[in-house]
C-alpha cells in the first residue's frame, strides 16, 4: 500500500483497502469499515502491533480490531480493572496499598498492605472493607473516566515513582535505564497514575462487569473470562490451590523476594548462585515430603497419579519423586497414559475438525483400567506401546508387579476420577503439578503462570523439536483451551499440589527465548504477542544457566539434564 499525499489506504480485517484521510484515528477507521463485532472493541492491531483506539494513523497499512472476546482484549480489561481497584483503595485508605498476588477461582487474589517496602505487612481486611471498595470502584466505572497514556523519559518516570512512594515500580524501571533515551508509559485517570506492561481500555466505562469476593486475609477481584463473556464465571472455591500459593508466597516474603526488581538486586550483587541452591533445595524438600506422605499414608496407595498442564515439568518431577520413593524402600514403575491412546481413526475431533488428542475419549480408559486391575492382582500383563508416526497402538513389554513396587501414572487426565474409575480410591494418590508463579513484576503487575509455561515451551520446542516460536505460540490457544476443559476443573481432586515454578527461571529462559521471539517479524499476525513477551522479558536480568543443577526441573526445557527423557 502506498500513501497518496494526504490520503492513506487502510485494509481492515483483510477487507479491501479503504482510502482514508491521513491522521485518522484507529477508532474512526474501524467505524468507517462498517464491520460489527460480537464484543466491545478496546484496541486494535496496526500492522500486527497493538495500538490504542485514539492513535492517529499516518501511513497505509493493515488494521484489525481487538475486542473483549480475544485474549489481548481480556488482558486489557483485567489490567484496567486493577487500575480502578488501586485508585479506589487509595481514595478510601490513603495509607494502604494493593498487592496483586496470584490467580484464584477465575479471578485475581489481592491483599492490602501498609507502606513498608522491604517487609510487606498485610492489612486484615473485613467484608465491610470489601463492600466499601467495591462501591467506590462502581462509582469510578459509572463515571466513565478516560485512561490517558503519556510517554515520559524513563529517568523522570523513576523519580516520579520514588517521590510518590511506589518504590516497587521505581526499582523495577531502573534496570531498564541505560542512558539511550528510553521512555516509559504512564497511565492517568482521575488524579491517579500507574504503570503497566501493556495497554488499558479507553475508559472506565468499559469495565461494568466485575466483582470483589471476600476471601480472607484478602479478596478476589473477579472479571469475565473468554468462556463466560459477557458475564462473570461461576465462583468455585480453590482451597488447595490457595494453600499452595500462600505457602510459596510466605517463603518469598521470608527471603524478601516478592518482585522482579528484588530478584534483579540479588543478581546484581552476585548472590544468584546461592539463591538458586536455596530455591532448588526447597523443591527437593517438598518432593521428599510428598514421598514421605505417600509412604506413611494409612491406605498404602499402590498408584500415584500425576497430572498438570503443559510445560509444568511433570516428567522431571516424576523422576525425582521416583528417587525419593526408592529412598523410602519402594520400587516405582512408571506407566505412560499416552501409550493407551485409541488408534488414530478412533480419536475424537474438535470443533475445527482436527484430531483432539487431549480429549478424554482419546484415551482407551477401559483398557487402562483392565491393565491396572490385572497388575494389582499380581497378574503378568501385556503393556501397550503407542506408535505416534503410524497412529497405532502396538504390543510393548510384559509387566508384573513385584513386592514393594508402586505404579506411577502420568497424564493430563490423571486427576479426572473417570480415568481409573474401576480402581478403589483408597489405592490411588493424586498429585497436581503446575508452575504456580508467585513472583510479581511489581505490586500491581503479576507474572502470569501461563506466560511462564509458554516461555518454557517455546524454549523446549526450539531446543529439542526444532519448532520456531511462531509455531509454539500459534498452538498455545488450543493448548490452553484443552487445559481449561480437561485439567483445571479437576485440580482440586489432588491429594497434594506441587509448585514446579522456580523464582529465578525467567532470567535463565530469557537468553533462549529472546532470539526465537525476534524471529517473528512485523508482517506476521503473532508479532504483537512476540512484542508482549519481549517487553515482559526486558524487566529481567540474565541468569547464567551453568548455575542450574543437572537434576533441576528447568533442565527439562533448556537441556543438560542428568535425566533421560
Secondary structure, 3 states (H helix, E strand, C coil): CCCECCEEEEEECCCCCEEEECCCEHHHHHHHHCCCCCCCEEEEEECCEEECCCCECCCCEEEEEEECCCHHHHHHHHHHHHHHHHHHHHHHCCCEEEEEEEEECCEEEEEEEECCCCCCCEECCCHHHHHHHHHHHHHHHHCCCECEEEEEEHHHHHHHHHHCCCHHHHHHHHCCCCCCCCEEEEEEECCEEECCCCCCCCEHHHCCCEEEEEECCEEEEEECCCCCCCCCCCCCCCHHHHHHHHHHHHHHHHHCCCEHHHHHHHHHCCCHHHHHHHHHHHHHHHHHHHHHHHHHCCCCCCEEEEECCCCCCHHHHHHHHHHHHHHCCCEEEEEEHHHHECCHHHCCECCCCCECCCCHHHECHHHHHHHHHHHHCCCCEEEEEEECCCCEEEEEEEECCCCCEEEEEECCCCCCCCCCCCCCHHHEEEEEEECCCCCECCCCCECCHHHHHHHHHHHHHHHHCCCCHHHHHHHHHHHHHHHHHHCHHHHHHCCEEEECCCCCHHHHHHHHHHHHHHCCCCCCCCHHHHHHHHHHHHCCCCCCHHHCCCCCCCHHHHCCCCCCC
